[in-house]
Amino acid sequence: MDAFQVLVIILSAFLGLFLILGIVLIIMLIKISVKIKKITTTVGDATENIKQFTENVRRVASPAIITQIMVKWVRNLIKQRRKNNE
């Protein structure tokens, strides 16, 4: 067996090893990308729920704030009339 045959055997062994490592790496990357896709879907759903919640709070809060301002205005008006009647 001469040096070229030994070199071919060594190179073919390394090529096989790198081929197996490459396949394993690709499988791991596919699994990671599937997990990332699931996470992004979950985050997207959560942000949509938060958006709907804030819109509902805004709808409820606006009338409440207006009502509070009106109540303060009416109280101030009543206080002024009491002072004027005294």
C-alpha positions, 0 to 999 in steps of 0.5 A: 500500500503506497502513500496515495492509497493511505491518503485516499482512505484518510480523506474518504473517512474525513469526507464521510465524517463531515457528511454525517456531521453536516446532516446532523447539523441540518436536522438540528437547524430544521428543528430550531427553525420549527421551534422559532416559527412556533414561538413567533406564532405564539408571540403574534397571538399574544400581541394581538390579544394585548392590542384587543385588550388595550382597544377595549380599555380605551373604549371604556376609559374614554367615557369614564374620563369624560364622565369624571370631568363632567362630574367635577364641572358640575360640582364646581358649578354647584359650589359656585352657585352656593357661594353666590346664594350666600 
